Amino acid sequence: MAFIELKDVTYTYPLMKEPALKNISYTFEKGKFYGIIGENAGGKTTLCNLLRGLIPHFYKGKLRGETIVNGEDIKKVNIDLLSTQIGYVFQNPFTQISGVKKSVFEEIAIGLENLGVPKQEIIDKVLNIAKLVNIEHLLQNDPNALSGGQRQRVAFASVIAMDMDAFVIDEPTSQLDPEGTAGIFEIIHMLKEQGKTVILVEHKIDLLAQYADEMLVMHKGEIIAGGPTKEVLSDISLMEKGAMLPHTVLLNHELNQKNIYLDHVPVTKDDCIRQLRTRMSS
Ligand SMILES: Nc1ncnc2c1ncn2[C@@H]1O[C@H](COP(=O)(O)OP(=O)(O)OP(=O)(O)O)[C@@H](O)[C@H]1O
């Protein structure tokens, strides 16, 4: 079932000549996990701003085409209502932290309080999420005195605490080490298992390849490839347009140069190992 439909959308920020998004058409279905990749300044964050309704409700500029959310044109959708349906984890965790709360606990609880959730339910939810995101030990700390990685976890926790239908998440692991990154991916995967729609901008392509149902590749404001993850990431030519591809796809390419061919292009490590084992034992 379609959740967000983009129909030939072109968007130009105020005072800019070049559009940041060009002729974008794509359908995001309910309950799927979408990964967005592409070169720097390719338009990924701008696409997130559109999906979350910040374009056109917050960012003005020139917008052409249609964005349909749950069957309704986004121009007519109430942005406050939308913010209770689609959670947005911003790229910069410093933007997300409210700056007005004295403890991490209060920071995570802020959205739930605004929704009028009963006090005991708020406490249970915050403790639960803090455990999931591994920030229990920070709950009494000042949110403004956290490291970048800690802020990123708190920002992420405060959004997923809201238990929305969909999440637009822009580079949630940029400040995290491999262990922290793997933890965030596990939680995102869990959200998907709960039937949530997840749209994730991320540079860590090997993890995206493992979890995402569909991938979109952006280049100069356009979606140059979009569809099932395996199909999209098998296309080695995307590297010429600045897209990072999984290491296994690069390895497969090297093997092909030496006339060694696997059954299909492996986009995950497990698939690659399986295929190599089969080949070596035959
Ligand atoms: N608020 C803004 N006002 C004017 N131009 C902007 C604004 N935000 C982004 N842009 C421009 O829009 C284009 C797309 O930027 P965007 O941040 O969406 O790309 P991105 O793919 O998310 O990049 P990155 O990977 O570096 O985060 C860039 O040319 C950028 O300079």
The ligand as a Gaussian input file, in Angstrom:
#p B3LYP/6-31G(d) Opt

LIG

0 1
 N       18.859000      25.304000       3.038000
 C       19.445000      25.297000       1.832000
 N       19.456000      26.400000       1.068000
 C       20.022000      26.423000      -0.158000
 N       20.604000      25.341000      -0.739000
 C       20.627000      24.206000      -0.009000
 C       20.064000      24.118000       1.305000
 N       20.232000      22.857000       1.759000
 C       20.878000      22.181000       0.785000
 N       21.117000      22.995000      -0.271000
 C       21.769000      22.609000      -1.542000
 O       20.999000      21.568000      -2.147000
 C       21.853000      20.588000      -2.734000
 C       21.541000      19.214000      -2.141000
 O       21.940000      19.224000      -0.775000
 P       21.564000      18.057000       0.239000
 O       22.010000      18.502000       1.595000
 O       20.138000      17.698000       0.065000
 O       22.488000      16.877000      -0.301000
 P       22.957000      15.537000       0.442000
 O       22.960000      14.484000      -0.604000
 O       22.151000      15.315000       1.661000
 O       24.458000      15.887000       0.846000
 P       25.387000      15.293000       2.040000
 O       25.663000      13.857000       1.721000
 O       26.606000      16.151000       1.921000
 O       24.646000      15.493000       3.324000
 C       23.284000      21.047000      -2.477000
 O       23.744000      21.728000      -3.627000
 C       23.157000      21.998000      -1.303000
 O       24.144000      22.993000      -1.324000

